[in-house]
Amino acid sequence: MAYGDERCLTGTTGVLGVIGDPIGHSLSPAMQNAALEALGLDYIYVPFHVSPLNVKEAIAGMKALGIRGLNVTIPHKVAVIDYIDEIEPVAGLIGAVNTISNEGGYLVGYNTDACGFLRSLKEEANREPQGQRITIVGAGGSARAIGFQLAVSEVDHLVIANRTKSSALALAEEIGGKTRCSTVGIGLDELESYLPATDILINTTSLGMYPQVDTMPPVECGKLPASALVCDIVYNPSETLLLKKAAACGLPTLPGLGMLVYQGAAALEIWLQVNPPIDVMKAVVKRELAKRSTS
Ligand SMILES: NC(=O)c1ccc[n+]([C@@H]2O[C@H](COP(=O)([O-])OP(=O)(O)OC[C@H]3O[C@@H](n4cnc5c(N)ncnc54)[C@H](OP(=O)(O)O)[C@@H]3O)[C@@H](O)[C@H]2O)c1
């Protein structure tokens, strides 16, 4: 791969990448290329801007070009399912794929957003999901991935609270119907009464995300039990207003950066059977986010 210390592409360099629309903002190329370099692997990770009109062709191209693995980001996570050969069971439940592995021309789809959150919960917050009373704020794509993952991880029950109550009801009903998990869907105006019976609260809305850093979901942190863990999957800024308020109440917190890094690490594990350099990946993401908030 290298001549001296220079990274160099050759005829044997393996190709990985990410497809999305837009794609220019993605942190994955910097994070994944740093990981590949740290591991000394002869692979390159490329961002591909793919319009919704070209998803079928892009996935056919993955086979034709022998691209070993692709991450899939907004808005293609559902559309790609029609063009792959097999879907891993939890990704099938979620109904969204963010990682495709090309196994000699046979494409397998995974959802590493879901397992990325779970691994961050276990390794960074030291919490196991089993028996926990979970409240998810939001009912969008990431709430769906995290909700299904937790539902199959033997949590005690799942509350889904959303601004649009009908979406919370629909997601709760779907998760409850497809798994053995007890679920309830509520509006944000009902959230307060569920806080005292919450062990882990997860914000999956975009509230608090840069540049709207002064916003947060309506969570009265003082109403949560003293041991409740407050998670925010927003990773920019790394400490959101919600997490600041939770910490001020003495509650443990879990920022979204870990989920972002572990979903990428899980993809590398699937594609290349390696042990990804988590610290290198985290440092790169922090550096890239710092650049963006000052530019
Ligand atoms: N850490 C990670 O690896 C990671 C991974 C994926 C996503 N994320 C972050 O997670 C956030 C959500 O992503 P997503 O893909 O799930 O988005 P999404 O599918 O568009 O869902 C957005 C959710 O936020 C709610 N929401 C948006 N604006 C709101 C407001 N002003 N007040 C109350 N609720 C509001 C929406 O409620 P309605 O249904 O009422 O519109 C919906 O539940 C983004 O900030 C994203 O950056 C992080």
Ligand as a Chemical Component Dictionary entry (heavy atoms), coordinates in Angstrom:
data_LIG
# 
_chem_comp.id                   LIG 
_chem_comp.type                 NON-POLYMER 
_chem_comp.pdbx_formal_charge   0 
_chem_comp.three_letter_code    LIG 
# 
loop_
_chem_comp_atom.comp_id 
_chem_comp_atom.atom_id 
_chem_comp_atom.alt_atom_id 
_chem_comp_atom.type_symbol 
_chem_comp_atom.charge 
_chem_comp_atom.model_Cartn_x 
_chem_comp_atom.model_Cartn_y 
_chem_comp_atom.model_Cartn_z 
_chem_comp_atom.pdbx_ordinal 
LIG N1  N1  N 0  -25.003 9.625  16.691 1  
LIG C1  C1  C 0  -25.297 9.067  15.542 2  
LIG O1  O1  O 0  -24.595 8.170  15.037 3  
LIG C2  C2  C 0  -26.547 9.479  14.821 4  
LIG C3  C3  C 0  -27.095 8.625  13.850 5  
LIG C4  C4  C 0  -28.272 9.030  13.193 6  
LIG C5  C5  C 0  -28.840 10.256 13.497 7  
LIG N2  N2  N 1  -28.248 11.053 14.436 8  
LIG C6  C6  C 0  -28.876 12.359 14.772 9  
LIG O2  O2  O 0  -30.207 12.105 15.206 10 
LIG C7  C7  C 0  -31.076 13.164 14.845 11 
LIG C8  C8  C 0  -32.334 12.605 14.184 12 
LIG O3  O3  O 0  -31.994 11.874 13.010 13 
LIG P1  P1  P 0  -33.100 10.985 12.236 14 
LIG O4  O4  O 0  -32.411 10.425 11.053 15 
LIG O5  O5  O -1 -33.800 10.066 13.169 16 
LIG O6  O6  O 0  -34.113 12.144 11.769 17 
LIG P2  P2  P 0  -35.630 12.009 11.287 18 
LIG O7  O7  O 0  -35.936 10.645 10.793 19 
LIG O8  O8  O 0  -35.856 13.173 10.397 20 
LIG O9  O9  O 0  -36.489 12.249 12.646 21 
LIG C9  C9  C 0  -36.474 13.488 13.284 22 
LIG C10 C10 C 0  -37.229 13.396 14.621 23 
LIG O10 O10 O 0  -37.030 14.644 15.307 24 
LIG C11 C11 C 0  -38.304 15.213 15.634 25 
LIG N3  N3  N 0  -38.194 16.670 15.575 26 
LIG C12 C12 C 0  -37.580 17.409 14.607 27 
LIG N4  N4  N 0  -37.700 18.718 14.905 28 
LIG C13 C13 C 0  -38.400 18.810 16.068 29 
LIG C14 C14 C 0  -38.839 19.885 16.868 30 
LIG N5  N5  N 0  -38.599 21.160 16.542 31 
LIG N6  N6  N 0  -39.531 19.613 18.008 32 
LIG C15 C15 C 0  -39.784 18.317 18.357 33 
LIG N7  N7  N 0  -39.394 17.252 17.626 34 
LIG C16 C16 C 0  -38.716 17.499 16.492 35 
LIG C17 C17 C 0  -39.254 14.665 14.591 36 
LIG O11 O11 O 0  -40.574 14.752 15.080 37 
LIG P3  P3  P 0  -41.852 14.764 14.073 38 
LIG O12 O12 O 0  -42.127 13.330 13.733 39 
LIG O13 O13 O 0  -42.928 15.403 14.869 40 
LIG O14 O14 O 0  -41.437 15.587 12.872 41 
LIG C18 C18 C 0  -38.738 13.222 14.471 42 
LIG O15 O15 O 0  -39.206 12.442 15.539 43 
LIG C19 C19 C 0  -30.232 14.081 13.939 44 
LIG O16 O16 O 0  -29.807 15.166 14.730 45 
LIG C20 C20 C 0  -29.034 13.243 13.557 46 
LIG O17 O17 O 0  -27.873 14.010 13.367 47 
LIG C21 C21 C 0  -27.144 10.692 15.104 48 
# 
loop_
_chem_comp_bond.comp_id 
_chem_comp_bond.atom_id_1 
_chem_comp_bond.atom_id_2 
_chem_comp_bond.value_order 
_chem_comp_bond.pdbx_ordinal 
LIG N1  C1  SING 1  
LIG C1  O1  DOUB 2  
LIG C1  C2  SING 3  
LIG C2  C3  SING 4  
LIG C2  C21 DOUB 5  
LIG C3  C4  DOUB 6  
LIG C4  C5  SING 7  
LIG C5  N2  DOUB 8  
LIG N2  C6  SING 9  
LIG N2  C21 SING 10 
LIG C6  O2  SING 11 
LIG C6  C20 SING 12 
LIG O2  C7  SING 13 
LIG C7  C8  SING 14 
LIG C7  C19 SING 15 
LIG C8  O3  SING 16 
LIG O3  P1  SING 17 
LIG P1  O4  DOUB 18 
LIG P1  O5  SING 19 
LIG P1  O6  SING 20 
LIG O6  P2  SING 21 
LIG P2  O7  DOUB 22 
LIG P2  O8  SING 23 
LIG P2  O9  SING 24 
LIG O9  C9  SING 25 
LIG C9  C10 SING 26 
LIG C10 O10 SING 27 
LIG C10 C18 SING 28 
LIG O10 C11 SING 29 
LIG C11 N3  SING 30 
LIG C11 C17 SING 31 
LIG N3  C12 SING 32 
LIG N3  C16 SING 33 
LIG C12 N4  DOUB 34 
LIG N4  C13 SING 35 
LIG C13 C14 SING 36 
LIG C13 C16 DOUB 37 
LIG C14 N5  SING 38 
LIG C14 N6  DOUB 39 
LIG N6  C15 SING 40 
LIG C15 N7  DOUB 41 
LIG N7  C16 SING 42 
LIG C17 O11 SING 43 
LIG C17 C18 SING 44 
LIG O11 P3  SING 45 
LIG P3  O12 DOUB 46 
LIG P3  O13 SING 47 
LIG P3  O14 SING 48 
LIG C18 O15 SING 49 
LIG C19 O16 SING 50 
LIG C19 C20 SING 51 
LIG C20 O17 SING 52 
# 
